[in-house]
């Protein structure tokens, strides 16, 4: 008979993130310690990490991390990539054995630049890369792009997150942002391609919760060319941020108000100008509203955004210490690596925590324009 404490936590999954505001890099050891403390929130069916600033020698190349289920899928996908990209370097991502990590695919890394002659008229390089990722994930059986950004990468798979950190040898990497996820899949399968983080270009998302609006979100995103093929609602969150921030170039606050929109009763109490704005958002982007419990961390080359649902049905805690911002599902996961923060708080439902690099840090044109940290 199962006893209390031996069954799954209903609010399962764990998320954690660390950022240095000055863009100073540090190893993956702390993020592993943070996510490992929340071991009981996951069940060994998925975990992973996103890291920014880890490839300075190839900072102007797309860094593709790709999973292959076998050599046939690898050969076919590489032939496709070689026709579209100049590949500066490629090779297997270094790993070591780890206890809960089983049945790993072939995991390969490519540093590439698009061949400009293959871009469509008026198409930028980012959109070309997005088309590549969509095509591989949807059309190439046995091949899945784990990450595709510049100077960043996702390291994920099936296993407990701390074991995956060991497996990928994350202590050997140094980045200025690290995010992590421990998965407890509910209505989607636990498999290598479906583990978090989900990424596109330099966006990455780790997510705790369940998006009941997935069907409506998916149909809306497909109208803009996105192909959701990885069997999880987190993929929709990632593509929604890409659509709003990169393609539609709206401010981060408006993107947040789109995905976690204020209640109509709250909108009615706003100033007339804000009422017009928020009513327009609900009309234009109503199909992107995220329904259901969630807490998420969005990573990009410029910073992170942490957000939970309007009713705060999933926990989220934030803290600062000097130039560092910490966010996690539990306060204990922050204090494990930062015992005495300068400030620690639990953000209210629907209100974001945004951390961005100071001026002089890396800037790739995304919409995270606000200096410093605020909640």
LINFENCOR-V844752 format. One record per residue. N is the residue number from 1. OMEGA is omega in degrees with one decimal (none if undefined). BURIAL is b if it has 16 or more other ideal C-beta (glycine too) atoms within 10 Angstrom, else e. D_CENTER is the distance of its C-alpha to the mean C-alpha in whole Angstrom. Layout:
N,OMEGA,BURIAL,D_CENTER  N,OMEGA,BURIAL,D_CENTER
//
This chain:
1,177.7,e,37  2,178.5,e,34  3,176.7,e,34  4,-177.4,e,32  5,179.9,e,29  6,176.2,e,29  7,-174.6,e,28  8,175.7,e,24  9,-175.6,e,23  10,-179.5,e,22  11,-173.5,b,19  12,-174.4,b,18  13,179.5,b,14  14,174.7,b,13  15,178.9,b,10  16,178.0,b,11  17,177.3,b,10  18,178.5,b,13  19,170.8,b,14  20,-173.6,b,17  21,-178.7,b,18  22,-179.8,e,21  23,177.4,b,18  24,-173.8,e,20  25,179.0,b,19  26,-172.5,b,19  27,179.7,e,19  28,-175.7,b,16  29,-177.6,e,19  30,-179.0,b,18  31,176.0,b,15  32,178.2,b,16  33,-178.3,b,19  34,-177.2,b,17  35,179.7,b,15  36,179.6,b,18  37,179.8,b,20  38,-176.9,b,18  39,-174.6,b,20  40,176.4,e,21  41,179.8,b,18  42,-175.5,b,17  43,177.5,b,20  44,-179.4,b,19  45,175.7,b,18  46,176.2,b,14  47,178.1,b,12  48,-173.4,b,10  49,167.3,b,9  50,-176.4,b,7  51,-177.0,b,10  52,-179.2,b,11  53,-171.9,b,15  54,-177.5,b,16  55,-176.6,b,18  56,-178.6,e,20  57,177.0,e,23  58,-173.1,b,21  59,-178.6,e,19  60,177.5,e,20  61,169.1,b,20  62,177.7,b,17  63,178.7,b,15  64,166.3,b,15  65,-173.3,b,14  66,173.4,b,16  67,174.6,b,17  68,177.9,b,21  69,178.0,b,23  70,-176.3,e,26  71,179.9,e,28  72,178.1,e,29  73,179.9,b,25  74,-178.4,b,25  75,-178.4,e,28  76,-178.3,e,27  77,179.8,b,24  78,176.6,b,25  79,177.8,e,28  80,-178.7,b,26  81,-178.7,b,24  82,176.9,e,27  83,-173.9,e,28  84,-171.6,b,26  85,165.9,b,25  86,-177.3,e,26  87,-179.2,e,25  88,-179.8,e,26  89,174.1,e,25  90,178.8,e,23  91,179.5,e,24  92,177.3,e,22  93,-177.8,e,20  94,177.4,e,22  95,172.6,b,22  96,178.9,e,24  97,176.4,e,25  98,-163.9,b,23  99,-173.7,e,25  100,-177.0,b,23  101,-175.5,b,21  102,171.6,e,23  103,-178.5,e,24  104,173.5,b,21  105,167.4,b,21  106,-175.8,b,22  107,-171.6,b,19  108,-178.2,b,20  109,-179.7,b,18  110,171.1,b,20  111,-166.8,b,20  112,169.2,b,21  113,-179.7,e,22  114,169.7,b,23  115,-168.2,e,27  116,-177.9,e,28  117,-179.4,e,31  118,177.7,e,28  119,175.5,e,26  120,180.0,e,28  121,179.8,e,30  122,-177.0,e,28  123,174.6,e,25  124,-178.5,e,22  125,179.9,e,21  126,-178.8,b,17  127,176.1,b,18  128,178.1,b,20  129,178.2,b,17  130,178.3,b,15  131,178.5,b,19  132,-178.3,b,19  133,-180.0,b,15  134,-176.4,b,16  135,-179.3,e,20  136,-175.5,b,19  137,-176.8,b,17  138,-168.2,e,19  139,-175.9,e,23  140,-177.7,b,23  141,178.1,e,23  142,177.4,b,22  143,-177.9,b,20  144,179.0,b,16  145,-179.9,b,13  146,175.7,b,11  147,-172.1,b,10  148,-175.9,b,12  149,176.3,b,11  150,175.9,b,14  151,177.2,b,15  152,177.5,b,11  153,174.6,b,10  154,-179.7,b,9  155,-170.9,b,11  156,179.5,b,11  157,178.6,b,14  158,-177.0,b,17  159,172.6,b,18  160,-173.8,b,18  161,-179.1,b,15  162,176.3,b,18  163,177.0,b,19  164,173.2,b,16  165,175.6,b,16  166,-177.6,b,20  167,-177.7,b,20  168,177.5,b,18  169,-173.9,e,20  170,175.1,b,17  171,180.0,e,20  172,-178.4,e,21  173,175.4,b,18  174,179.9,b,18  175,179.6,b,15  176,171.3,b,15  177,173.0,b,12  178,170.1,b,10  179,-175.5,b,8  180,-179.5,b,9  181,168.7,b,9  182,-166.6,b,13  183,167.8,b,13  184,-174.7,b,16  185,-179.2,b,16  186,-176.9,e,19  187,174.4,e,20  188,-173.9,b,18  189,171.6,e,18  190,-179.1,b,17  191,-171.1,b,17  192,-179.3,b,15  193,-177.9,b,13  194,177.9,b,12  195,175.9,b,11  196,6.9,b,7  197,166.1,b,4  198,-172.8,b,5  199,168.7,b,5  200,-170.4,b,8  201,-178.9,b,10  202,172.8,b,9  203,171.1,b,6  204,-179.5,b,2  205,165.4,b,2  206,-164.5,b,5  207,170.3,b,8  208,177.8,b,11  209,-178.2,b,14  210,-176.9,b,15  211,-178.7,b,15  212,179.0,e,19  213,-173.2,b,19  214,-177.8,b,17  215,179.0,e,20  216,178.2,b,21  217,-177.9,b,17  218,-178.4,b,17  219,179.3,e,21  220,-178.5,b,20  221,-179.7,b,17  222,176.7,e,20  223,-179.4,e,22  224,172.9,e,20  225,178.5,e,20  226,177.5,b,16  227,-177.7,b,17  228,-169.8,b,15  229,-172.2,e,16  230,166.7,b,14  231,174.7,e,16  232,-177.6,b,13  233,-179.8,b,12  234,176.7,b,9  235,179.8,b,9  236,179.1,b,11  237,-179.1,b,9  238,-178.2,b,7  239,177.4,b,10  240,176.8,b,12  241,179.2,b,10  242,179.6,b,11  243,-174.4,b,15  244,-172.4,b,15  245,-176.0,b,14  246,-174.0,b,15  247,-177.9,e,18  248,172.2,e,19  249,177.6,e,19  250,-179.3,b,19  251,-176.3,e,19  252,-179.4,b,16  253,179.0,e,18  254,176.8,b,19  255,178.7,b,16  256,178.8,b,15  257,175.1,b,19  258,-174.7,b,18  259,178.2,b,15  260,-171.5,b,17  261,174.6,b,20  262,175.0,b,23  263,178.8,e,26  264,179.7,e,29  265,176.8,e,31  266,178.9,e,29  267,-178.6,b,29  268,-179.7,e,33  269,-179.5,e,33  270,174.3,e,32  271,-179.5,e,34  272,-179.3,e,35  273,-179.7,e,33  274,177.6,e,30  275,178.7,e,31  276,-179.2,e,31  277,-173.6,b,28  278,174.4,b,26  279,177.9,e,28  280,177.9,e,27  281,-177.9,b,24  282,179.7,b,24  283,-174.4,e,27  284,-172.9,e,25  285,-177.3,b,21  286,-177.8,e,22  287,176.7,e,21  288,177.5,b,17  289,179.7,b,18  290,175.5,b,16  291,179.8,e,19  292,-179.1,e,18  293,176.4,b,17  294,159.9,b,14  295,-174.7,b,12  296,167.5,b,8  297,174.3,b,7  298,175.4,b,5  299,170.7,b,6  300,-179.2,b,8  301,-179.6,b,11  302,-179.1,b,13  303,179.7,b,12  304,172.9,b,10  305,176.0,b,10  306,-171.8,b,11  307,169.2,b,12  308,-173.5,b,14  309,-172.4,b,17  310,178.9,b,20  311,-178.5,e,22  312,177.8,b,20  313,172.5,e,20  314,-173.3,b,17  315,176.3,b,18  316,-179.6,b,16  317,179.0,b,18  318,178.4,b,17  319,173.2,b,20  320,175.6,b,21  321,-177.1,b,23  322,-179.2,e,24  323,-175.6,b,22  324,169.6,b,19  325,178.4,b,17  326,171.7,b,16  327,-177.7,b,14  328,176.0,b,14  329,-176.3,b,15  330,177.3,b,18  331,-178.0,b,21  332,-179.9,e,22  333,174.4,b,19  334,-177.5,b,19  335,175.4,b,23  336,-177.9,b,22  337,177.9,b,21  338,-171.6,b,23  339,-176.0,e,26  340,179.6,e,27  341,175.0,b,25  342,-178.7,e,26  343,175.4,e,25  344,-176.8,b,23  345,174.5,e,22  346,-179.5,e,21  347,176.7,b,19  348,-178.4,e,21  349,177.1,b,20  350,-179.8,b,18  351,-170.6,e,18  352,163.3,b,16  353,-176.0,b,15  354,174.7,b,15  355,-179.6,b,15  356,177.8,b,16  357,174.1,b,18  358,177.6,e,21  359,-175.6,e,23  360,175.2,e,24  361,-178.4,b,20  362,-178.9,b,18  363,-179.8,e,18  364,174.1,e,17  365,175.8,e,18  366,-168.5,b,15  367,179.4,b,16  368,-168.7,b,15  369,-170.1,e,19  370,179.4,e,20  371,172.6,e,21  372,-178.2,e,21  373,170.3,b,19  374,178.2,e,20  375,none,b,20
//
